[in-house]
Amino acid sequence: MALANQGRCHSVEVWQEDELIGGLYGVEVGSVFCGESMVSLKTNASKTALWFFAYTL
């Protein structure tokens, strides 16, 4: 909970209409993001989440 309270936990969800199809989550450590897990229920959905996360940094 401490990491979340410090704003160091991040997640990205990928939705197709009203269906969750992928995403990722991880922890920020200093200037480094450590991805803990990625999930794809549709092809390349987790890659889309990673691209979006990197783009918005």
C-alpha positions, 0 to 999 in steps of 0.5 A: 500500500505504501507504493500506491500511496506514494503514487509509484504504482501504475497500470494501463487497461486496454478496452475494446468497447466495453470489454477489457482485452489487455493491460499491464501494471508495474512499479516506478523505482526512481526513474525506472518503471519495472513492469510486473505483469502484462495480459492480452486477451486479444492479440497485441493488447498488452503491447498496445498498453506498453506503447501507450504507457511509454508514450505518455511518460 
